[in-house]
């Protein structure tokens, strides 16, 4: 019975964690681009605060699924 409770708790946490989505708040700019470097395509997403410096911006770089290199 204890194992079932643990499994249900893990499933509930996983469902809760997967329900969140990112949406930029007011005062934040998000820029997403696909760039080519060394024959590979990358998706680069950057965010910056437009007012104040409460939170620093960030950057995310991932290999593009549209790249023709064959590494899918």
Protein Blocks (a to p, Z undefined) as FASTA:
>chain_A
ZZmmmmmmmmmmmmmmmmpccdddehiacddddddeehiacdddddddfedjkbccdddd
dddfkbcnlpZZ
